[in-house]
Amino acid sequence: MASVTQLVAAFDACFLSSFNTRLIGYADEPLYLPATSNEPAKILFRLDYVSSALHEISHWCIAGAERRRLEDYGYWYESDARNLTTQKQFEQVEVKPQAIECLLHWAAGLDFRVSVDNLALPEYDFLPFEQAVMRQVDCYINEGNLPERALLFLRYLLAQRHPNQDLSEFLKQTYEDYCR
């Protein structure tokens, strides 16, 4: 699954009718807009970046029904000029979404890199954050506690590339390969 067009079609196939939600690219900034009486909910992702789309999908997969009724799930967004304290807070709330994003990247056949999303700290050591994300990836794989929508989309993405591959086996093997 290499293209944005394929990813949007995959998301629509999985979630448009069941969750009244669309994935829309080419936005200046990512944003979630809840459904209205006339329009489905919209997950806007940056430009035509597949990684941006997968990141925004990850947040959507975690958001509960109440959060999905709020613009941007009711969360605050701190600009990419965070100080060290605010950066650590940002990372705490980003571990689970980025772990799901990692798994989605793998299922789509793409490489994953954590994002600290901060231009103000160019020398910042992101290794502890990356390790936290990978611990969460391991937890999701081995404890089977992925959010239902994430699991559904993972299965769909993998089936597009490898129709006969078991998701659990694929994720375990990919994680082992990653850790080597």
Number of C-alpha atoms within 10 A of each C-alpha: 17 10 11 19 13 14 18 17 13 18 18 18 14 18 16 17 11 9 13 15 23 24 24 22 22 13 14 11 11 18 17 25 19 19 18 10 5 6 12 17 20 19 22 22 25 18 16 16 15 23 20 18 23 23 24 23 25 24 21 21 21 18 18 12 10 9 15 20 17 14 15 20 19 13 9 7 8 12 10 13 13 17 11 13 8 12 19 14 11 17 20 13 10 19 21 22 21 27 26 27 29 24 25 26 21 19 25 25 14 15 12 15 12 18 13 18 15 17 12 14 15 7 7 12 10 12 10 10 18 19 13 18 24 21 15 18 24 17 14 18 19 13 9 11 10 19 15 11 18 20 18 14 22 21 20 20 25 22 16 14 13 15 12 9 12 12 20 13 11 16 21 15 12 14 17 11 9 9 8 5
